[in-house]
């Protein structure tokens, strides 16, 4: 017999078990969802951690690079600091040198100022610093328009130009007292005498013991040829001359290729042709004249330059041989060379005294003017030494 109560109890028990199983399944499903969510959260956190680790690594590399840069900059700063210290030392040295040069320049100027006292109307009794005047000090006297030098031993100022009777470079020897006497002392001719000498030579043209003239064709007329010449043969060029000539004939070469295509005259010597004459230009004549040893041209410029020199002056006369009258100047020199040397000794730094170039002199300082004048004297002596050898 079936027990109803058991069946009911069994059904209730099975229902409870089913409900319990369903609840357990629900709990298990929820736990699974939680587990999945936890796993996703853990995965996300892991990615964040990995990203953070990467950022930290990158930051570490940046810090290391910055540290290297700082180290390099520190070394460069140290180099720049060392350079700055060196530059400061050099600047201080240059400053000290500049101050030394400034002091030396001031001292040199003061020394110069003690020796050249500038332009003044009257003889000074004190130098520009109100000290005693040095022996040999000079100044420009604006009253007499000349240089004056101080003689400490005598305590007086002496003229060295202008009113002293010295030859001024601006006058180009026009201030000589006696031009004719100066020219005589130097042994040179005046322009008139030179022209007369040339005229005397020209007057011998065509005369016995004179010079043979050329005709309109640039040849010597038969009347001036030796008596044994009985014929004149004309050819076009030198190459046209016969291989063997005749001794009693003159050969005229119209265009002589051996003599710049001039017209030339030749005679036969027995073995070769010897030139008798040819047509020469002024330049040809000058070149031939200069080619003679010991003979030099006497130019118009040289004539003009020597026109004011005394007649009878000694040829080849050196400056030391030209007498100098020291009565008016008070100098010790007795000849021109000694006077120049004495002036050079007195002028001290004459190379720093400016002058205005005038006449034939182009110098801009007293020293250069004296040297240029000495050069002209030497050239004049050289020119005078050759005049005795001039041939016409």
TORVOLUM-882476 format. One line per field, with one value per residue (C-alpha): residue in one letter; chain; x, z, y. Coordinates in Angstrom, 3 decimals, decimal comma. Each point is the difference from the previous one (the first is absolute). Last residue first. Layout:
N
code = [a; ...]
unit = [A; ...]
c1 = [X; ...]
c3 = [Z; ...]
c2 = [Y; ...]
//
This chain:
392
code = [x; x; x; x; x; x; x; x; x; x; x; x; x; x; x; x; x; x; x; x; x; x; x; x; x; x; x; x; x; x; x; x; x; x; x; x; x; x; x; x; x; x; x; x; x; x; x; x; x; x; x; x; x; x; x; x; x; x; x; x; x; x; x; x; x; x; x; x; x; x; x; x; x; x; x; x; x; x; x; x; x; x; x; x; x; x; x; x; x; x; x; x; x; x; x; x; x; x; x; x; x; x; x; x; x; x; x; x; x; x; x; x; x; x; x; x; x; x; x; x; x; x; x; x; x; x; x; x; x; x; x; x; x; x; x; x; x; x; x; x; x; x; x; x; x; x; x; x; x; x; x; x; x; x; x; x; x; x; x; x; x; x; x; x; x; x; x; x; x; x; x; x; x; x; x; x; x; x; x; x; x; x; x; x; x; x; x; x; x; x; x; x; x; x; x; x; x; x; x; x; x; x; x; x; x; x; x; x; x; x; x; x; x; x; x; x; x; x; x; x; x; x; x; x; x; x; x; x; x; x; x; x; x; x; x; x; x; x; x; x; x; x; x; x; x; x; x; x; x; x; x; x; x; x; x; x; x; x; x; x; x; x; x; x; x; x; x; x; x; x; x; x; x; x; x; x; x; x; x; x; x; x; x; x; x; x; x; x; x; x; x; x; x; x; x; x; x; x; x; x; x; x; x; x; x; x; x; x; x; x; x; x; x; x; x; x; x; x; x; x; x; x; x; x; x; x; x; x; x; x; x; x; x; x; x; x; x; x; x; x; x; x; x; x; x; x; x; x; x; x; x; x; x; x; x; x; x; x; x; x; x; x; x; x; x; x; x; x; x; x; x; x; x; x; x; x; x; x; x; x; x; x; x; x; x; x; x; x; x; x; x; x]
unit = [A; A; A; A; A; A; A; A; A; A; A; A; A; A; A; A; A; A; A; A; A; A; A; A; A; A; A; A; A; A; A; A; A; A; A; A; A; A; A; A; A; A; A; A; A; A; A; A; A; A; A; A; A; A; A; A; A; A; A; A; A; A; A; A; A; A; A; A; A; A; A; A; A; A; A; A; A; A; A; A; A; A; A; A; A; A; A; A; A; A; A; A; A; A; A; A; A; A; A; A; A; A; A; A; A; A; A; A; A; A; A; A; A; A; A; A; A; A; A; A; A; A; A; A; A; A; A; A; A; A; A; A; A; A; A; A; A; A; A; A; A; A; A; A; A; A; A; A; A; A; A; A; A; A; A; A; A; A; A; A; A; A; A; A; A; A; A; A; A; A; A; A; A; A; A; A; A; A; A; A; A; A; A; A; A; A; A; A; A; A; A; A; A; A; A; A; A; A; A; A; A; A; A; A; A; A; A; A; A; A; A; A; A; A; A; A; A; A; A; A; A; A; A; A; A; A; A; A; A; A; A; A; A; A; A; A; A; A; A; A; A; A; A; A; A; A; A; A; A; A; A; A; A; A; A; A; A; A; A; A; A; A; A; A; A; A; A; A; A; A; A; A; A; A; A; A; A; A; A; A; A; A; A; A; A; A; A; A; A; A; A; A; A; A; A; A; A; A; A; A; A; A; A; A; A; A; A; A; A; A; A; A; A; A; A; A; A; A; A; A; A; A; A; A; A; A; A; A; A; A; A; A; A; A; A; A; A; A; A; A; A; A; A; A; A; A; A; A; A; A; A; A; A; A; A; A; A; A; A; A; A; A; A; A; A; A; A; A; A; A; A; A; A; A; A; A; A; A; A; A; A; A; A; A; A; A; A; A; A; A; A; A]
c1 = [130,869; 1,735; -0,859; 2,817; 0,556; -3,679; 0,021; 1,230; -2,418; -2,936; 1,290; 0,527; -3,514; -1,396; 1,840; -1,346; -3,529; 0,325; 1,148; -3,058; -2,246; 1,632; -0,454; -3,631; -0,618; 1,264; -1,965; -3,223; -2,454; 2,528; -1,003; 2,821; 0,043; -1,957; -1,996; -0,898; -1,419; 2,047; -0,728; 2,437; -0,059; 3,021; 1,892; 0,153; 3,269; 0,354; 3,390; 1,886; -1,537; 0,968; 3,576; 0,169; -1,342; 2,519; 2,824; -0,975; -0,215; 3,463; 1,442; -2,454; 0,224; -3,325; -0,415; -2,400; 1,375; 3,697; -0,405; 1,113; -0,103; 2,599; -1,062; 2,393; -2,142; -2,940; 2,077; 1,394; 0,004; 0,500; 1,236; -2,317; 1,215; -3,332; -2,385; -3,166; -3,345; -0,266; 0,709; -3,653; -0,956; 2,847; -0,929; -3,582; 1,193; 1,926; 3,779; 0,376; 2,771; 3,434; 2,415; -0,579; -1,791; -3,437; -1,671; 0,756; -1,192; -3,282; -0,417; 0,657; -2,494; -2,603; 0,507; -0,563; 2,857; 0,540; 3,098; 3,717; 3,210; -0,885; 2,701; -0,718; 2,245; 3,290; 1,687; -1,293; -2,997; -1,801; -3,467; -2,724; -3,267; -3,680; -1,793; -1,886; 0,814; 3,704; 0,473; -3,155; 1,567; -2,702; 1,709; 3,413; 2,587; 3,249; 3,052; 2,572; 3,784; 0,450; -2,265; -2,443; -0,088; -3,332; -1,788; -2,396; -3,657; -0,148; 0,625; -3,172; -1,099; 3,380; 1,697; 3,524; 2,089; 3,062; 3,477; 1,059; 3,779; -0,420; -1,446; -3,649; -1,037; -0,652; -1,844; -2,796; -0,495; -3,430; -3,238; -1,912; -0,151; 3,797; 2,031; 2,731; 3,686; 1,503; 2,965; 3,720; -0,657; -3,543; -3,273; -1,342; 2,584; -2,581; -1,981; 2,952; 0,212; -3,770; 0,209; 2,674; -2,081; -3,060; 2,053; 1,351; -3,494; -1,418; 2,719; 2,971; 1,138; 3,230; -1,630; 1,940; -0,837; -3,734; 0,166; 1,818; -2,665; -2,823; 1,441; -2,047; -1,799; -3,678; -1,207; 1,458; -3,428; -1,675; -2,272; 3,030; 1,414; 3,746; 1,287; 0,709; -0,941; -3,217; -1,975; 1,713; 2,202; -0,136; 1,601; -1,621; 2,347; 1,245; 3,550; 0,445; -3,719; -0,101; -3,729; -1,026; -2,134; -2,141; -1,189; -2,880; 1,663; -3,049; -1,546; 3,126; -0,301; 1,581; 3,106; 1,649; 3,711; 0,992; -3,089; -2,050; -0,376; -3,469; -3,311; -1,620; -0,030; 3,672; 1,191; 1,600; -1,891; 1,366; -2,873; -3,093; -0,315; -0,714; 0,686; 2,386; 1,865; 2,444; -1,979; -3,212; 1,787; 0,975; -3,549; -1,371; 2,285; -1,101; -3,697; 0,479; 1,809; -2,846; -2,601; 2,053; 0,161; -3,737; -0,649; 2,282; -1,813; -3,385; 1,271; 1,170; -3,349; -1,820; 2,267; -0,769; -3,745; 0,098; 1,753; -2,611; -2,804; 1,561; 0,178; -3,662; -0,963; 1,828; -1,766; -3,346; 0,741; 0,779; -3,245; -1,951; 1,324; -0,939; -3,443; -0,509; 1,013; -2,418; -2,746; 0,616; -0,203; -3,201; -1,491; 0,952; -1,616; -3,155; -0,198; 0,341; -2,642; -2,318; 0,497; -0,680; -3,130; -1,193; 0,668; -1,869; -2,933; -0,026; 0,050; -2,823; -2,074; 0,700; -0,869; -3,231; -0,857; 0,786; -2,094; -2,890; 0,343; 0,147; -3,003; -1,913; 1,015; -1,039; -3,369; -0,415; 1,046; -2,481; -2,740; 0,934; 0,008; -3,431; -1,232; 1,491; -1,632; -3,318; 0,299; 0,998; -2,925; -2,302; 1,383; -0,600; -3,525; -0,715; 1,443; -1,972; -3,173; 0,706; 0,855; -3,228; -1,989; 1,280; -0,824; -1,349]
c3 = [-83,581; 3,001; 3,720; 2,180; 2,086; 0,778; 1,720; 3,454; 0,068; -0,334; 2,884; 2,164; -0,839; 0,887; 3,352; 0,685; -0,958; 2,402; 2,772; -0,685; 0,197; 3,297; 1,409; -1,142; 1,465; 3,409; -0,124; -0,737; -2,952; -2,798; -3,633; -0,925; -3,522; 1,041; 3,191; 2,426; 3,279; 3,087; 2,964; 2,891; 1,065; -2,064; 1,528; 3,320; 1,111; -2,101; 1,418; -1,116; -3,486; -0,160; 0,949; -2,592; -2,686; 1,013; -0,026; -3,521; -1,171; 1,237; 2,944; 2,649; 3,495; -0,273; 0,932; -2,897; -1,259; 0,013; -0,942; -3,618; -1,577; -2,430; -2,397; 0,405; 2,519; -2,389; -2,574; -3,116; -2,997; -2,226; 1,728; -0,357; -2,720; -0,808; 2,959; -0,015; -1,014; -3,369; 1,528; 0,353; -3,358; -1,720; 1,786; -1,180; -3,533; 0,057; -0,137; -1,415; 1,353; -1,258; 2,089; -2,022; -3,273; 0,070; 1,152; -3,312; -1,980; 1,936; -0,420; -3,738; -0,374; 2,010; -2,250; -2,986; -2,106; -3,750; -0,659; -0,437; -1,191; 1,037; -0,691; -2,465; 0,277; -1,119; -2,237; 1,988; -2,271; 0,735; 1,488; 0,121; 1,919; -0,434; 3,159; 0,185; 3,748; -0,843; -1,206; -2,156; -1,940; -2,210; -2,629; 0,236; -1,613; -1,089; -0,440; -2,521; -0,202; 2,072; -2,141; 1,624; 0,282; 0,849; -1,813; 2,207; -0,359; 3,551; 1,296; -1,718; -3,071; -1,616; -1,112; -1,467; 0,329; -2,221; -0,122; 3,653; -0,017; 0,737; 3,436; 0,413; 0,890; -3,583; -0,688; 2,304; 3,202; 0,229; 1,827; -3,214; 0,542; 0,304; 3,051; 1,356; 0,451; 3,297; 0,405; -0,740; -3,151; 0,069; -0,958; 3,512; 2,084; 1,089; 1,770; 2,345; 0,832; 0,504; 2,546; 1,904; -0,158; 1,294; 2,933; 0,767; -0,119; 2,198; 2,556; 0,215; 3,013; 2,016; 3,446; 1,064; -3,303; 0,473; 3,515; -1,318; -2,688; 2,515; 2,399; 3,178; -0,334; 0,978; -3,306; 1,072; -0,198; 2,157; 1,965; 1,120; 1,786; -0,338; 3,296; 0,350; 3,689; -0,594; -0,983; 1,383; 2,907; 2,032; 3,468; 3,425; 2,811; 3,378; -1,287; 1,224; -0,301; -3,719; -0,845; -3,640; -2,185; -3,028; -2,371; -0,900; 1,542; 2,150; 0,137; 1,635; -0,191; 2,994; 0,814; 3,075; -0,534; 3,646; 2,157; 1,172; 3,773; 1,211; -0,480; -1,442; -3,519; 0,334; 1,635; -1,423; -3,306; -3,061; -1,543; -2,163; 0,802; -1,935; 1,596; 2,868; -1,648; 2,542; 3,249; -1,857; -1,305; 3,536; 1,213; -2,908; 0,921; 3,630; -0,931; -2,326; 2,752; 2,466; -2,518; -0,921; 3,685; 0,469; -3,069; 1,303; 3,379; -1,749; -2,274; 3,084; 1,757; -3,112; -0,220; 3,631; -0,517; -3,158; 1,905; 2,798; -2,569; -1,802; 3,303; 0,706; -3,520; 0,526; 3,379; -1,602; -2,702; 2,655; 1,888; -3,234; -0,727; 3,507; -0,256; -3,361; 1,435; 2,935; -2,415; -1,958; 3,248; 1,011; -3,438; 0,242; 3,482; -1,271; -2,778; 2,516; 2,254; -2,986; -0,889; 3,585; 0,036; -3,185; 1,484; 3,174; -1,998; -2,062; 3,207; 1,463; -3,092; 0,172; 3,744; -0,698; -2,787; 2,290; 2,758; -2,397; -1,167; 3,636; 0,909; -2,934; 1,080; 3,560; -1,262; -2,001; 3,025; 2,190; -2,523; -0,232; 3,775; 0,067; -2,598; 1,956; 3,190; -1,774; -1,400; 3,386; 1,594; -2,683; 0,506; 3,777; -0,520; -2,391; 2,426; 2,881; -2,062; -1,060; 3,546; 1,218; -2,530; 1,101; -2,735; 1,021]
c2 = [116,315; -1,573; 0,450; -1,345; 3,145; 0,157; -3,416; 1,076; 2,908; -2,383; -2,152; 3,091; 1,141; -3,431; 0,152; 3,499; -1,129; -2,955; 2,378; 2,182; -3,089; -1,009; 3,503; 0,080; -3,466; 1,155; 3,272; -1,872; -0,064; -0,440; 0,678; 2,392; 1,428; 3,082; -0,400; -2,800; 1,446; -0,885; -2,259; -0,479; -3,675; -1,095; 2,907; -1,853; 1,581; 3,207; 0,866; -3,124; 0,217; 3,673; -0,832; -2,774; 2,352; 2,691; -2,551; -1,034; 3,634; 0,949; 1,957; -1,208; 1,518; 1,840; 3,675; 0,470; 3,328; -0,849; -3,672; 0,426; -3,469; -1,308; -2,813; -2,938; -1,914; 0,277; -1,832; 1,694; -2,337; 3,068; 3,162; 3,036; 2,368; 1,591; 0,139; -2,101; 1,568; -1,719; -3,422; -1,062; 1,478; -1,826; -3,230; 0,354; 0,718; -3,282; -0,573; -3,474; -2,190; -1,053; -2,091; -3,174; 0,733; -1,697; 3,241; 1,698; -3,021; 0,018; 3,765; -0,219; -2,824; 1,951; 3,028; -2,230; -1,320; -0,153; -2,069; 0,533; -1,680; -3,537; -2,580; -2,822; -3,063; -1,586; 2,561; 2,961; 0,603; 3,260; 0,523; 2,681; -0,438; 0,964; -1,131; -3,316; -0,402; -0,378; -3,601; 0,196; 2,889; 1,480; 2,198; -1,688; 2,324; -1,670; 2,233; -1,112; -0,094; -3,170; -2,172; -2,441; -3,780; -1,645; 2,799; 2,012; -1,008; -1,455; 3,519; 1,140; 2,006; 0,618; 3,238; 0,070; 3,131; 0,397; 1,516; -0,101; 0,573; 3,705; -0,621; 1,152; 3,563; 1,177; -3,260; 1,136; -1,928; -1,647; 0,811; 0,542; 3,771; 0,067; -0,984; 2,257; -0,956; 1,200; 2,318; -0,339; 2,052; 1,449; -1,741; 0,358; 1,847; 2,588; -2,748; -0,524; 3,698; 0,122; -2,791; 1,897; 3,195; -1,857; -1,274; 3,480; 1,493; -2,756; 0,650; -2,309; -1,974; 0,105; 0,086; 3,101; 1,701; -0,700; 1,453; 3,099; 0,518; -0,391; 2,568; 0,490; -3,325; 0,330; -1,471; -3,354; -1,726; 2,698; -2,394; -2,027; 3,031; 0,557; 1,391; 3,744; 0,059; 2,007; -3,090; -3,061; -1,158; 3,204; 0,005; 0,477; 1,016; -1,341; -0,347; -3,581; -0,726; 0,876; -0,161; -0,592; 2,274; -0,936; 2,714; 2,289; 3,093; 0,843; -3,477; -1,428; -3,777; -1,762; -2,023; -1,554; -0,727; 0,532; -0,411; 3,006; 0,347; -1,027; 1,814; -3,164; 1,529; 0,947; 3,216; 3,168; -0,130; 1,859; 1,948; -0,581; -3,700; -3,202; -3,407; -0,825; -2,875; -1,407; 0,139; -0,958; -3,086; -1,039; 0,683; -2,002; -2,888; 0,141; 0,121; -2,925; -1,946; 0,689; -1,081; -3,061; -0,986; 0,572; -2,102; -2,752; 0,019; -0,196; -2,756; -1,954; 0,533; -1,133; -3,061; -0,976; 0,548; -2,083; -2,821; 0,112; 0,032; -2,957; -1,943; 0,824; -1,052; -3,292; -0,514; 0,803; -2,558; -2,644; 0,820; -0,056; -3,484; -1,202; 1,600; -1,663; -3,381; 0,492; 1,007; -3,188; -2,074; 1,793; -0,617; -3,697; -0,214; 1,711; -2,576; -2,824; 1,609; 0,387; -3,683; -1,040; 2,131; -1,624; -3,467; 0,924; 1,333; -3,187; -2,087; 2,071; -0,669; -3,749; -0,045; 1,836; -2,426; -2,963; 1,511; 0,493; -3,604; -1,237; 2,115; -1,452; -3,511; 0,721; 1,205; -3,212; -2,101; 1,858; -0,559; -3,679; -0,250; 1,650; -2,481; -2,922; 1,222; 0,435; -3,517; -1,395; 1,740; -1,353; -3,496; 0,243; 1,281; -2,830; -2,553; 1,455; -0,192; -3,566; -0,912; 1,501; -1,880; -3,365; -2,439; -3,336]
//
